[in-house]
């Protein structure tokens, strides 16, 4: 069942979605070789709680941490741990907040130091595909139009693997609501989008094949061929003519570019293209 939001509810979701962006920006300031993902998780949790919210993910269906932090070939749902990050790693940081009865949920992938050019290109293309999907999130279109746009750019144009087992979703009073928002599919298929629908669009794209597997912890998803995977996520509200983006990468990108340990060459190309 799809829950359509009032404008007041949309503004509450926007507030939370922007708070998620601020939390990820705080994390971006300290990512460097030697820091652990457990330290990043603790920082995000403290920031969220200091801002009067609670982490959406912690204890959600038993998940034991504030953030899902996935490194290199981990696609999503990686457990924070005490292993230091190193030069050449890519790290996906996915986190949610709950405040005033609604959730916000966003994700961003960072490159640390000297990352191979083909991996930087994966980040660039995945990030581009997110915005191509958002362009289709308008009243009258169907969910398949978003899915097709993402798959067309990542898989058909660049030959990457689009994960099938994991999808975007509706967002509101519950962290995961209808409809599901796949990153692959046919134009004109799926539920018709109407004004007031709030969705999380989140391409999860592999450098190698689309195939993934779950680790023994029951959460961490890895690529079967152990190639890197990228993940970006925005929250949007369906409107007529143009989607209303509720989340923002602006503060994340500012922190990313100010951190000398993060490689933003892919982003500079993205901006100039």
Secondary structure, DSSP 8 states (H G I E B T S, - for coil): ------HHHHHHHHHHHHHHHHHHHHHHTT--TT-BHHHHHHHHHHHHHHTT-EESSTTGGG--SSEEEEETTEEE-----S-B--TT-EEEEEEEEEETTEEEEEEEEEEBSS--HHHHHHHHHHHHHHHHHHTT-BTT-BHHHHHHHHHIIIIITT--EE-SS--EEE-SSSSSEEEEE-SS--TT-S-B--TT-EEEE--EEESS-S-EEE-TTSS-EEETT---EEE-BEEEE-BSSS-EE-S--HHHHHHHHH-TTB--HHHHHHHH-
